[in-house]
Amino acid sequence: MSPDINTLSMPPAGLTEATLYGNARLVLADRVVLGWLAVVDEWIVAVGEGDVGAAALDLDGDFLLPGLVELHTDHLESHLQPRPHVRWDTLGAVLAYDAQIAASGITTVFDSLRVGTDADGGGLGGEAMALLGTLDQAQRQGLLRASHLTHLRCELPAPDVVTAATALLGQYPVGLLSLMDHTPGQRQFRDVEQFYAYAARHGANRGEVEAAGRRKLAQAEAFGDGHRTALVALAKAHGVALASHDDTTPADVAQSAQDGVTLAEFPTTLEAARACQQAGITVMMGAPNLIRGGSHSGNIAAATLAGQGLLQVLSSDYVPASLLLAAFRLPGLGVGVTLPQAVAMVSRNPALATGLLDRGELAPGRRADLVRVAMAGDQPVVRQVWRGGQRVT
């Protein structure tokens, strides 16, 4: 039986080989305590309150959190293609991305790769296979700081999405597959003007955007439903968790539930989030949305869902450092979320949502993925990160 934090004040006998971390504000599942933590090999073996003695690494009263778990980040692609028409060295891009992920306190990351060539030229095409090959090789060689898993973001109207996803799943393990449809007039872009505004921010003129919108609509009509059916079957055949993307209406959520979706990425309305809760689907929102005070696409604010008890997971989306910042900002928004609850949204909850039962919590038997965080005013600052008991930053 695991030691009880309520009664344990000193490490139990037999932990002479343990690495001890002391004088830390431990963010546990239900509260924050000043105490210590013991690690043997890659596992947490004991946690306690109070002073553990001179043998421990003194964390000077800093916070100690479980390593963050990131399910959806678009950041890898920007390292591979840092400017339009510029392709960076693949291994160099992977290593730079991994370093930034780890420095943000993220110890487990689902690398999000867009699968299928979109009507506006988006998607990685053949680069997805090259990226996965490089990530796999780098991980096998011990070059990476974080644990990397794969999230395939499948654009349903893309003509080649099923072929591409099938090839990737046949060669590499995948942990999450999301069903996306960015066709203007529904979901994220139910307000078509938001679609135009979003594209304009990326340098496209109105005529180009309208032409791309017409191509997207035509492809959605031709391929959308068939590709959804095929991808759902593919994910189930490979035992891959399914996510929906930008559910907007109860009908969208009903379709997700029918498909076996367990995670809803960025529902755009309060009614969709409520329908997810009723269907037992975990709701994930973007940390940048929470920090900025709202969605850049004009959709529901993450803080609103948190205040309604409808938010379980946060994702850094396009800013890796936003994950930790959001966890510390959320308790101060007056929506009834404590720091342990907010930290769970970036650690334990995303781990559970994807079947990673060995991490995400400071508790005996969990992997020693740890983040030491100091405060500069109200800004959390990552000072040290350990993955599996080994320091990586």
C-alpha positions in Angstrom: 0.0 0.0 0.0 1.3 3.5 -0.9 2.3 5.8 2.0 -0.3 8.3 3.1 0.6 11.9 2.7 -1.6 12.8 5.6 0.5 10.8 8.1 3.9 10.5 6.4 6.5 13.0 7.7 9.7 11.2 7.0 10.8 8.8 4.3 10.0 5.2 5.2 12.8 2.8 5.9 14.5 1.3 2.9 14.7 4.5 0.9 18.4 5.1 1.4 18.9 4.9 -2.4 16.2 7.4 -3.1 16.8 10.9 -4.5 15.0 13.4 -2.2 13.5 16.7 -3.1 12.7 18.9 -0.1 11.4 22.3 0.9 9.0 22.3 -2.0 5.4 23.4 -2.4 4.1 20.2 -3.7 1.0 20.6 -6.0 -0.9 17.4 -5.2 -4.2 16.2 -6.6 -6.3 18.0 -4.0 -4.1 20.6 -2.2 -0.7 22.3 -2.0 1.6 21.3 0.9 5.1 22.2 1.9 7.0 19.0 1.9 9.3 16.5 0.2 9.2 13.8 -2.5 11.3 10.7 -3.0 12.3 9.1 -6.3 14.0 5.8 -7.0 15.0 5.2 -10.6 12.3 6.7 -12.7 9.4 6.4 -10.2 8.0 8.5 -7.3 8.1 6.2 -4.3 7.0 8.5 -1.4 5.6 11.9 -0.7 5.3 13.7 2.6 4.9 16.9 4.5 7.4 18.9 6.5 11.2 18.8 6.6 13.1 15.8 5.2 16.6 16.8 6.3 19.9 17.8 4.8 20.1 14.8 2.4 17.4 16.4 0.1 17.8 18.7 -2.8 16.5 22.0 -1.3 14.0 23.6 -3.7 13.9 26.8 -1.7 10.1 26.8 -1.4 9.5 26.7 -5.1 6.5 24.8 -6.5 7.0 21.2 -7.6 4.4 20.1 -10.2 3.9 16.9 -12.1 5.4 17.1 -15.6 2.9 18.7 -18.0 1.1 16.6 -20.6 0.4 18.3 -24.0 -2.1 16.7 -26.3 -2.3 19.3 -29.1 0.5 21.6 -30.3 0.9 23.1 -33.7 4.4 24.2 -32.9 6.5 21.5 -34.6 5.4 22.5 -38.0 6.6 26.1 -37.5 10.0 24.8 -36.7 10.1 22.8 -39.9 8.7 25.6 -42.0 9.7 28.8 -40.1 8.8 31.0 -43.1 6.6 30.6 -46.2 8.4 28.4 -48.7 11.3 27.8 -46.2 12.0 24.2 -45.1 14.4 23.7 -42.2 16.6 20.7 -41.6 14.3 18.1 -40.2 16.4 16.9 -37.2 17.4 20.4 -36.4 13.7 21.4 -36.3 12.8 18.4 -34.1 15.6 19.2 -31.6 14.8 22.9 -31.4 11.1 22.1 -30.9 11.8 19.5 -28.3 14.0 21.9 -26.3 11.3 24.5 -26.3 8.7 22.0 -25.2 10.8 20.7 -22.3 11.8 24.3 -21.2 8.0 25.0 -21.0 7.7 22.2 -18.4 6.1 19.7 -20.8 7.5 16.2 -20.3 5.0 14.4 -22.5 3.9 15.8 -25.8 1.7 14.6 -28.6 3.3 16.0 -31.7 0.4 17.2 -33.8 0.8 16.6 -37.5 -1.7 17.8 -40.1 -2.6 14.9 -42.4 -4.0 15.4 -45.8 -3.4 18.2 -48.3 -6.0 20.9 -47.7 -7.6 23.0 -50.5 -5.6 26.1 -49.5 -2.3 24.2 -49.5 -2.2 23.5 -45.8 -1.0 20.2 -44.4 2.4 18.5 -44.4 1.9 16.1 -47.3 4.9 13.8 -47.5 6.7 15.8 -44.8 4.6 14.0 -42.1 6.3 10.7 -42.8 9.8 12.3 -42.7 9.0 14.1 -39.5 7.7 10.9 -37.8 10.8 9.0 -39.0 13.1 11.7 -37.6 11.2 11.9 -34.2 11.3 8.1 -33.9 15.1 8.0 -34.7 15.9 10.8 -32.3 13.9 9.2 -29.5 15.6 5.9 -30.0 19.0 7.6 -29.8 18.1 9.4 -26.6 18.3 12.8 -28.2 15.0 14.1 -26.9 14.2 15.7 -23.6 10.4 15.1 -23.5 8.5 11.9 -24.2 7.0 12.2 -27.7 3.8 10.6 -28.9 1.9 11.2 -32.1 -1.4 13.1 -32.8 -2.6 12.9 -36.3 -4.8 15.9 -37.2 -6.9 14.6 -40.1 -8.7 17.2 -42.3 -11.8 15.3 -43.4 -12.3 17.0 -46.8 -8.7 16.5 -47.9 -8.7 14.1 -50.9 -5.6 12.2 -49.7 -6.3 12.2 -45.9 -7.3 8.5 -45.6 -4.4 7.3 -47.7 -1.9 9.4 -45.7 -3.3 8.4 -42.3 -3.3 4.7 -43.3 0.4 4.9 -44.3 1.4 6.6 -41.1 -0.5 4.3 -38.8 1.0 1.3 -40.7 4.5 2.4 -39.9 4.5 4.4 -36.6 2.5 4.2 -33.3 -0.1 6.9 -33.0 -1.7 7.9 -29.7 -4.5 10.3 -30.8 -6.3 11.0 -34.1 -8.5 14.0 -34.4 -11.3 14.5 -37.0 -11.2 18.1 -38.3 -13.2 20.0 -40.8 -12.3 23.7 -41.4 -14.9 24.2 -44.1 -16.2 27.8 -43.9 -19.8 28.1 -42.7 -19.6 25.5 -39.9 -17.7 24.6 -36.7 -14.7 27.0 -36.1 -15.8 29.2 -39.0 -19.6 29.0 -38.6 -19.3 32.8 -39.1 -17.8 33.0 -42.6 -16.5 36.5 -41.9 -14.3 34.9 -39.2 -12.8 32.6 -41.9 -12.0 35.6 -44.1 -10.5 37.5 -41.1 -8.4 34.5 -40.1 -7.0 34.0 -43.6 -6.3 37.7 -43.9 -4.1 37.7 -40.8 -2.0 35.1 -42.7 -1.5 37.4 -45.7 -4.2 36.2 -48.1 -6.4 38.6 -50.0 -10.2 38.4 -50.1 -10.3 36.9 -53.6 -7.8 34.2 -52.7 -9.7 33.3 -49.5 -13.1 33.1 -51.3 -11.6 30.8 -54.0 -10.1 28.6 -51.3 -13.5 28.6 -49.5 -15.2 27.4 -52.6 -12.7 24.6 -53.0 -13.1 23.6 -49.4 -16.9 23.4 -49.7 -16.6 21.3 -52.9 -14.2 18.9 -51.2 -16.3 18.6 -48.1 -19.3 17.7 -50.1 -17.3 15.1 -52.1 -15.2 13.5 -49.4 -16.2 14.6 -45.9 -18.7 11.9 -44.8 -16.9 9.0 -46.4 -13.5 10.0 -45.0 -15.0 10.4 -41.5 -16.3 6.8 -41.7 -13.0 5.5 -43.0 -10.9 7.3 -40.4 -13.1 6.3 -37.5 -12.7 2.6 -38.6 -9.0 3.1 -39.0 -8.5 4.5 -35.5 -10.6 1.7 -34.0 -8.6 -1.0 -35.8 -5.4 0.4 -34.4 -6.7 1.1 -30.9 -6.1 4.9 -31.3 -8.1 7.4 -29.2 -10.4 9.7 -31.2 -10.8 13.4 -30.8 -13.3 15.7 -32.4 -12.4 19.3 -33.4 -14.5 22.5 -33.0 -17.8 20.8 -32.2 -20.4 23.6 -32.4 -23.9 22.2 -32.1 -25.4 19.3 -30.1 -25.7 17.5 -33.5 -21.9 17.7 -33.9 -21.5 16.2 -30.4 -24.0 13.5 -31.1 -21.9 12.5 -34.2 -18.8 12.5 -32.1 -20.3 10.3 -29.5 -21.5 7.9 -32.2 -18.0 7.8 -33.6 -16.5 6.9 -30.2 -14.8 10.2 -29.6 -13.5 10.6 -26.1 -11.9 14.0 -26.4 -13.4 17.2 -27.7 -10.8 19.7 -28.9 -11.9 23.3 -28.6 -15.8 23.2 -28.7 -16.9 26.6 -30.0 -20.1 27.1 -28.0 -21.4 26.6 -24.5 -24.2 24.3 -25.8 -21.6 22.0 -27.5 -19.5 21.8 -24.3 -22.6 21.0 -22.3 -23.5 18.3 -24.7 -20.0 16.9 -24.4 -20.4 16.7 -20.6 -23.7 14.8 -21.0 -22.1 12.4 -23.5 -19.1 11.8 -21.2 -16.6 13.4 -23.7 -13.6 15.2 -22.1 -13.5 18.9 -23.1 -10.2 20.5 -24.0 -9.6 24.2 -24.7 -6.6 26.3 -25.6 -4.4 27.9 -23.0 -3.9 31.0 -25.2 -7.7 31.4 -25.2 -7.7 31.5 -21.4 -4.7 33.9 -21.2 -6.0 36.3 -23.8 -9.5 36.3 -22.4 -11.1 34.8 -25.4 -10.9 32.9 -28.7 -9.0 34.5 -31.6 -11.8 33.2 -33.8 -14.6 34.8 -31.8 -15.8 31.5 -30.2 -16.5 30.6 -26.6 -14.0 31.7 -24.0 -12.1 28.9 -22.1 -12.7 30.8 -18.8 -16.5 30.7 -19.4 -16.4 26.9 -19.7 -14.2 26.6 -16.6 -16.7 28.7 -14.6 -19.5 26.3 -15.7 -17.5 23.2 -14.7 -17.2 22.2 -18.3 -13.4 22.4 -18.8 -11.2 19.4 -18.0 -8.0 19.8 -20.2 -5.9 22.7 -21.4 -3.7 22.6 -24.5 -0.9 25.1 -25.4 -2.0 25.0 -29.0 0.4 27.4 -30.7 2.4 28.7 -27.7 4.1 26.0 -25.6 4.8 28.3 -22.6 1.1 29.1 -22.3 0.3 25.8 -20.7 2.0 26.5 -17.4 1.0 30.1 -17.4 -2.7 29.2 -17.8 -2.5 26.7 -14.9 -1.3 29.5 -12.6 -3.6 32.2 -14.1 -6.8 30.2 -14.0 -7.2 30.1 -10.1 -7.1 33.9 -10.1 -9.9 34.4 -12.5 -12.6 33.9 -9.9 -14.3 31.0 -11.6 -14.0 28.5 -8.7 -10.9 26.6 -9.9 -8.1 25.9 -7.4 -4.4 25.6 -8.3 -4.5 21.7 -7.9 -7.5 21.6 -10.2 -5.8 23.8 -12.8 -2.6 21.8 -12.7 -4.6 18.6 -13.2 -5.9 20.2 -16.4 -2.4 20.2 -17.8 -1.1 17.0 -16.3 -3.3 14.3 -14.8 -6.5 14.9 -16.9 -4.8 14.9 -20.4 -2.8 11.8 -19.3 -6.0 10.0 -18.3 -7.8 11.1 -21.5 -5.2 9.3 -23.6 -4.7 6.2 -21.4 -1.4 7.3 -19.8 -2.0 6.0 -16.3 1.6 6.1 -15.1 2.1 9.9 -15.0 0.5 13.3 -14.4 0.4 13.3 -10.6 2.8 13.7 -7.6 2.0 10.3 -6.0 3.8 7.1 -5.2 3.8 4.8 -8.2 3.7 7.6 -10.8 6.6 8.3 -13.1 9.0 10.9 -11.8 8.2 13.6 -14.4 8.7 16.8 -12.3 8.7 20.5 -12.9 10.2 23.0 -10.5 8.5 26.4 -10.8 9.5 29.7 -9.2 7.3 32.8 -9.2 8.3 36.2 -10.6 5.4 38.2 -9.4 2.4 36.4 -10.9 4.6 34.8 -13.7 5.6 31.1 -13.2 9.2 30.5 -14.3 10.4 27.0 -15.0 13.7 26.4 -13.1 14.2 22.7 -13.5 12.6 19.7 -15.3 13.0 16.0 -14.7 11.7 13.2 -17.0 11.7 9.8 -15.4 13.9 11.0 -12.6 16.5 12.4 -15.0 17.0 16.1 -15.3 16.4 17.4 -18.8 16.5 21.2 -18.3 
